[in-house]
Amino acid sequence: MKPGLEVGATGQRELQVGGSDVIYLGESQANGAIVFSTPSMINLMEHAARRALLPFLDPHEESVGVTVSVEHLASTPLHALVRAEAKVTKVDGRVIDFEISAFDEREQIGRGTHRRAVILTERFAARLNEKTRTMNGGLVVPFPQTPNQAELPPLKTLVVERDAALVTVTLNRPAKLNAVDRQMTADWEQVNCWLAGHPEIRIVILTGAGEAFCAGDDVREVGTLDLNEATSLSHRQASLYLAWERLPQIFIAAVNGVAFGAGCVCAYSCDFRIAAHSARFAMPEVNLGWPPGYGLAQLTALIGKGRALELCLTGKPISAQQALSYGLVHDVVPQARVIVAAQELAKQLLAQPAEALRLTKQLLHADEGTQPKQAFLADTAAYIRCLGQADAQEGIAAFNEKRPPRFPQTTTKGSPPMKPSR
């Protein structure tokens, strides 16, 4: 550890309450409530304490939680802005104690104490990786969805329309080409929880508002994240797409425009993909200076190793017709018919026996082998490694300045790391 850490040092962390941060009280919105959960508040407080320690850690060090004791003082609704504050009360070598508090926009909502220990990351990671390889056969299991049997809460970036057993979800950030940001991730978590609680919904159609299906991650937002935030967000996004395999509904992607990066992953995570003639598909992350953060094994299982290498190493987009020949989509139709074609497929599927259809989907996903289920942790680790390097900083700068990137002609070993937080 670096010298200088003293009693009284502070750290803060803010969060907008999203779908994965709440619990559902009651049977419906009319007589129940959706509130910020105690575990989520504890997580927020721990991150505030972590930020207090970051300036005093060497590059090979990190802090981890040891104990926490918290009182939850007041309830906070979905989408509220909450913040946590942590103040150092004792420093005993590599063990640090904190007083922690949490507030929403109106009042204090929590208080308590917390202890953190500073550890060597390489030793910690080696032990964790060894443990990961021996648990659950090395397979990824999507983070569990807490079923929401009540009404769907208000969403900011998705439009959900229900017609009996058919639901249409429209990605609704047209000014940003429906790019995925933290808010859309939180909204999708809400939708997944709602779908898990409503098995009577049988089909979900996904499409994009405006001219795009989804242009990928919001690169401008990525440039504002510290590496811990980027890791957490990547894990959450991978989890929500992987969860579609386990949800009882059949997912149909109606790809009405570009499907790049996370948008391409969103499309091929669906059970069916129908593309407009004008649609294009790409995995362009390498052009920004990093590999895809998740979904590589799923893509390889779908189109084969050779095609996956082509898409991911060149970053070049392919047409809808090429995507059809690769096996990436099932059908290509005129632009005006993409939603109609998806609805026609949905009607055909709805005519099939519901339980037989669900079990068939479940069995096919279970029988496709272990490779597509390999932990996305390796994808995210590679993404974060590159995100902390000069190439990624240049890629983000070039994107923001709308110019071609000028990547340094150096290896990642010699590139300066990104600051761990902002």
C-alpha positions in Angstrom: 0.0 0.0 0.0 1.0 3.6 -0.6 1.5 5.8 2.5 -0.9 8.5 3.5 -4.1 6.7 4.4 -5.5 8.2 7.6 -8.6 8.2 9.7 -11.1 10.5 8.2 -10.4 9.6 4.5 -13.7 9.3 2.6 -15.1 7.8 -0.5 -18.5 8.1 -2.3 -20.5 6.2 -4.9 -23.7 7.0 -6.7 -26.2 4.7 -8.4 -29.5 5.0 -10.2 -31.7 2.3 -8.8 -32.3 -0.3 -11.6 -34.2 -3.6 -12.0 -31.5 -5.7 -10.4 -31.3 -3.5 -7.3 -34.9 -3.9 -6.1 -37.3 -6.3 -4.5 -41.1 -6.6 -5.2 -43.5 -6.2 -2.2 -47.1 -7.2 -2.7 -48.9 -8.9 -5.6 -49.3 -5.9 -7.9 -48.3 -2.3 -8.3 -51.8 -1.3 -7.1 -51.3 -2.7 -3.6 -47.6 -3.3 -3.5 -44.3 -1.6 -4.0 -40.9 -1.9 -5.7 -38.1 -0.8 -3.4 -34.3 -0.6 -3.3 -33.1 -3.8 -1.6 -30.9 -4.1 1.5 -28.3 -6.2 -0.3 -28.1 -3.6 -3.1 -27.6 -0.8 -0.5 -24.8 -2.8 1.1 -23.1 -3.3 -2.2 -23.3 0.5 -2.8 -21.8 1.2 0.6 -19.0 -1.3 0.0 -18.1 0.4 -3.3 -17.9 3.7 -1.6 -15.4 2.3 0.9 -13.5 0.7 -2.0 -13.2 4.1 -3.6 -11.8 5.7 -0.5 -8.9 3.2 -0.6 -8.2 3.3 -4.4 -5.7 6.2 -4.2 -3.6 4.3 -1.7 -3.4 0.9 -3.5 -0.5 -0.3 -5.7 -1.3 -1.6 -9.2 -1.1 -5.2 -7.9 -3.4 -4.6 -5.0 -7.2 -4.5 -4.4 -9.5 -4.2 -1.4 -12.1 -6.8 -0.5 -15.0 -6.8 2.0 -14.5 -8.7 5.3 -17.5 -7.7 7.5 -20.5 -5.4 7.2 -23.2 -4.4 9.6 -26.0 -2.2 8.2 -29.3 -0.7 9.3 -31.9 0.0 6.5 -33.6 3.2 7.7 -36.0 4.2 4.9 -37.3 2.8 1.6 -36.3 4.1 -1.9 -38.2 3.6 -5.2 -37.1 2.4 -8.6 -35.1 4.9 -10.7 -34.2 7.0 -7.7 -30.6 8.4 -7.4 -28.9 7.0 -4.3 -25.4 7.6 -2.9 -23.2 6.1 -0.3 -20.5 7.7 1.8 -17.7 5.8 3.6 -15.3 7.3 6.2 -12.2 5.6 7.5 -12.4 5.1 11.3 -9.4 2.8 11.9 -6.3 1.7 9.9 -4.6 -1.5 11.1 -2.0 -2.4 8.6 -3.9 -3.8 5.6 -7.2 -3.9 7.4 -9.3 -0.8 7.4 -12.6 0.0 9.2 -15.3 2.4 8.0 -18.5 4.1 9.0 -20.9 3.9 6.1 -24.0 5.8 5.2 -26.5 5.9 2.3 -28.9 8.6 1.1 -31.5 9.0 -1.5 -32.5 12.4 -2.9 -34.6 13.2 0.2 -33.2 11.5 3.3 -30.7 9.1 4.9 -31.7 5.5 4.0 -29.0 3.5 5.7 -26.0 3.4 8.1 -23.5 0.9 9.5 -19.9 -0.2 9.7 -17.7 -2.1 7.3 -14.2 -3.7 7.3 -12.0 -4.2 4.2 -8.7 -5.9 3.7 -6.1 -5.1 1.1 -5.0 -8.2 -0.9 -2.7 -9.1 -3.8 -4.8 -9.5 -6.9 -2.7 -12.0 -8.7 -2.7 -14.5 -5.9 -6.4 -13.9 -5.3 -7.3 -14.3 -9.0 -5.3 -17.5 -9.3 -7.2 -19.1 -6.5 -10.5 -17.9 -7.8 -9.8 -19.2 -11.3 -8.9 -22.6 -10.0 -12.1 -22.7 -8.0 -14.1 -21.6 -11.1 -12.7 -24.4 -13.2 -13.9 -27.0 -10.6 -17.4 -25.7 -10.0 -20.4 -26.5 -12.1 -18.3 -28.2 -14.7 -16.9 -24.7 -15.7 -20.3 -23.8 -17.2 -21.9 -20.5 -17.0 -25.3 -20.2 -15.2 -27.1 -16.9 -15.9 -27.6 -14.9 -12.7 -31.0 -15.9 -11.3 -34.0 -13.8 -12.3 -36.3 -12.9 -9.5 -39.7 -13.5 -11.0 -42.0 -10.4 -11.0 -45.6 -11.6 -11.0 -46.8 -8.1 -10.7 -47.1 -5.4 -13.4 -44.0 -4.3 -15.4 -42.6 -1.1 -13.8 -42.1 2.0 -16.0 -39.1 1.7 -18.3 -37.0 4.5 -19.9 -35.3 2.8 -22.9 -37.6 0.0 -23.8 -41.2 0.0 -25.0 -43.1 -3.2 -24.1 -46.4 -4.0 -25.8 -48.5 -7.0 -24.9 -51.1 -8.7 -27.0 -52.3 -11.8 -25.0 -49.4 -14.3 -25.2 -47.3 -12.2 -27.5 -45.0 -9.4 -26.3 -43.1 -6.9 -28.5 -40.1 -5.2 -27.0 -38.8 -2.2 -28.9 -35.3 -0.8 -28.1 -36.1 2.9 -27.8 -33.0 5.1 -28.0 -33.3 6.0 -31.7 -31.2 9.2 -31.4 -28.3 6.9 -30.2 -29.2 4.1 -32.7 -30.6 2.1 -29.7 -27.1 1.7 -28.2 -27.0 -0.2 -25.0 -26.2 1.8 -21.9 -26.6 1.3 -18.1 -30.2 2.3 -18.2 -31.1 -0.1 -21.0 -29.3 -2.8 -19.1 -31.4 -2.1 -16.0 -34.6 -2.0 -18.1 -33.8 -5.3 -19.6 -33.2 -6.8 -16.2 -36.7 -5.6 -15.3 -38.2 -7.1 -18.4 -36.4 -10.5 -17.8 -37.8 -10.6 -14.2 -41.3 -9.8 -15.5 -41.1 -12.5 -18.2 -39.9 -15.0 -15.6 -43.0 -14.2 -13.5 -45.4 -14.5 -16.5 -45.0 -17.9 -18.2 -48.4 -17.4 -19.9 -46.5 -15.1 -22.2 -45.2 -17.4 -24.9 -43.4 -15.3 -27.6 -41.2 -12.2 -27.4 -40.4 -10.1 -30.5 -37.5 -7.8 -30.3 -36.9 -4.8 -32.7 -35.4 -1.4 -32.7 -37.0 2.1 -32.9 -36.0 4.2 -35.9 -33.5 3.0 -38.5 -31.4 0.8 -36.3 -31.9 -2.5 -34.5 -29.0 -1.8 -32.0 -25.6 -0.2 -32.7 -23.9 -1.9 -29.8 -22.7 -0.5 -26.5 -22.8 3.2 -25.9 -19.2 3.9 -26.5 -19.4 7.4 -25.0 -20.6 5.9 -21.7 -18.0 3.2 -21.8 -15.4 5.9 -21.8 -16.7 7.3 -18.5 -16.6 3.9 -16.6 -13.8 2.8 -14.4 -12.6 -0.8 -14.9 -14.6 -2.1 -12.0 -17.8 -0.6 -13.3 -17.1 -1.8 -16.8 -16.5 -5.4 -15.5 -19.8 -5.4 -13.6 -21.8 -4.0 -16.5 -20.3 -6.5 -18.9 -21.2 -9.4 -16.5 -24.8 -8.0 -16.2 -25.2 -7.7 -19.9 -23.9 -11.2 -20.6 -26.2 -12.6 -17.9 -29.4 -11.0 -19.3 -28.7 -12.3 -22.8 -27.9 -15.8 -21.5 -31.0 -15.8 -19.4 -33.1 -15.8 -22.6 -32.2 -19.5 -23.1 -33.7 -20.3 -19.7 -36.8 -18.2 -19.8 -39.9 -20.0 -21.0 -40.6 -17.7 -23.8 -39.4 -18.0 -27.4 -37.5 -14.9 -28.6 -37.7 -13.6 -32.2 -35.3 -10.8 -33.3 -36.9 -8.6 -36.0 -33.6 -7.0 -37.1 -34.7 -3.8 -38.9 -31.3 -2.1 -39.3 -27.7 -2.3 -38.0 -27.0 -4.9 -35.4 -23.4 -4.2 -34.3 -21.5 -5.5 -31.3 -23.9 -5.9 -28.4 -26.7 -5.5 -30.9 -25.4 -8.5 -32.8 -25.2 -10.4 -29.6 -28.7 -9.4 -28.7 -30.0 -10.7 -32.1 -28.2 -14.0 -32.0 -29.2 -14.6 -28.4 -32.7 -14.9 -29.7 -34.2 -18.3 -30.8 -35.1 -16.9 -34.3 -33.7 -14.0 -36.3 -35.5 -12.3 -39.2 -33.6 -9.5 -40.9 -34.6 -6.7 -43.3 -32.8 -6.5 -46.6 -31.1 -3.3 -45.3 -29.9 -4.9 -42.0 -26.2 -5.3 -41.4 -24.3 -7.3 -38.8 -20.9 -6.8 -37.3 -18.7 -7.5 -34.3 -16.6 -4.3 -34.6 -15.1 -4.1 -31.1 -11.6 -4.7 -32.3 -11.8 -1.4 -34.2 -12.2 0.3 -30.9 -9.3 -1.4 -29.3 -10.9 -4.3 -27.4 -12.4 -7.8 -28.0 -16.1 -8.5 -27.4 -16.9 -8.6 -23.7 -19.2 -11.6 -24.0 -20.9 -13.9 -26.5 -17.9 -15.3 -28.4 -18.7 -19.0 -27.6 -22.3 -18.5 -28.6 -21.3 -16.9 -31.9 -18.9 -19.7 -32.7 -21.5 -22.4 -31.9 -23.9 -20.6 -34.2 -21.8 -19.9 -37.3 -18.6 -21.9 -36.9 -15.1 -20.9 -35.9 -14.1 -19.6 -39.4 -16.9 -17.2 -39.7 -16.6 -16.1 -36.1 -12.9 -15.3 -36.7 -13.8 -13.3 -39.8 -16.4 -11.2 -38.0 -14.5 -10.6 -34.8 -10.9 -10.1 -36.2 -11.8 -7.8 -39.1 -14.7 -6.0 -37.5 -16.2 -5.5 -40.9 -20.0 -5.6 -41.3 -21.8 -8.1 -43.4 -25.1 -7.8 -45.3 -28.3 -9.5 -44.4 -27.8 -11.9 -47.3 -24.3 -12.8 -46.1 -25.7 -13.3 -42.6 -28.3 -15.7 -44.1 -25.6 -17.7 -45.8 -23.6 -17.8 -42.6 -26.5 -19.1 -40.6 -26.7 -16.0 -38.5 -30.3 -15.3 -39.5 -33.2 -17.5 -40.6 -34.8 -15.3 -43.2 -34.4 -12.0 -45.0 -37.4 -9.9 -46.0 -38.2 -6.4 -47.3 -37.8 -3.6 -44.7 -41.6 -3.0 -44.6 -42.2 -6.7 -43.8 -39.7 -7.4 -41.0 -42.2 -7.0 -38.2 -45.0 -8.6 -40.1 -42.8 -11.6 -40.8 -41.9 -11.9 -37.1 -45.6 -11.7 -36.2 -46.4 -14.4 -38.8 -43.8 -16.7 -37.2 -45.1 -15.9 -33.8 -48.6 -16.8 -34.9 -47.3 -20.1 -36.2 -45.5 -20.9 -33.0 -48.6 -19.9 -30.9 -50.6 -22.5 -32.7 -48.2 -25.2 -31.4 -48.7 -26.9 -28.0 -47.2 -24.6 -25.4 -45.6 -27.2 -23.1 -44.1 -29.2 -25.9 -42.6 -26.0 -27.4 -41.1 -24.9 -24.2 -39.6 -28.3 -23.4 -38.2 -28.6 -26.9 -36.5 -25.2 -26.6 -35.1 -26.2 -23.2 -33.7 -29.5 -24.5 -32.2 -28.0 -27.6 -30.3 -25.4 -25.6 -29.2 -28.0 -23.1 -28.0 -30.4 -25.8 -25.9 -28.1 -27.8 -22.8 -29.0 -25.9 -20.7 -27.3 -23.2 -18.7 -24.8 -25.4 -21.5 -22.2 -25.8 -22.0 -22.3 -22.0 -18.4 -21.7 -21.1 -18.0 -18.9 -18.6 -18.2 -15.4 -20.1 -15.7 -14.4 -17.4 -12.8 -15.1 -19.9 -14.4 -12.8 -22.5 -14.9 -10.0 -20.0 -11.4 -10.4 -18.6 -9.9 -9.9 -22.0 -12.2 -7.0 -22.7 -11.2 -5.3 -19.4 -7.5 -6.0 -20.0 -7.7 -4.1 -23.3 -10.0 -1.4 -22.0 -7.3 -0.4 -19.6 -4.7 0.2 -22.4 -3.8 3.1 -24.6 -5.3 1.5 -27.7 -8.8 1.5 -26.2 -8.3 5.1 -25.0 -7.4 6.0 -28.6 -10.4 4.0 -30.0 -12.8 5.8 -27.7 -11.3 9.2 -28.5 -11.5 8.5 -32.3 -15.1 7.5 -31.9 -16.0 10.6 -30.0 -14.2 12.8 -32.5 -15.6 10.9 -35.5 -12.2 10.1 -37.0 -10.2 7.0 -37.8 -8.3 5.7 -34.8 -4.5 6.0 -34.8 -3.5 3.0 -32.6 0.0 3.2 -31.0 2.4 0.8 -32.7 3.2 -0.9 -29.4 2.2 -4.0 -27.5 -0.3 -3.9 -24.7 2.6 -4.6 -22.3 4.1 -1.2 -22.8 0.8 0.8 -22.9 -0.1 3.0 -20.0 -3.0 1.8 -18.0 -6.4 3.6 -17.8 -7.0 5.2 -14.4 -8.9 2.8 -12.2 -11.7 5.3 -11.5 -12.9 8.7 -12.5 
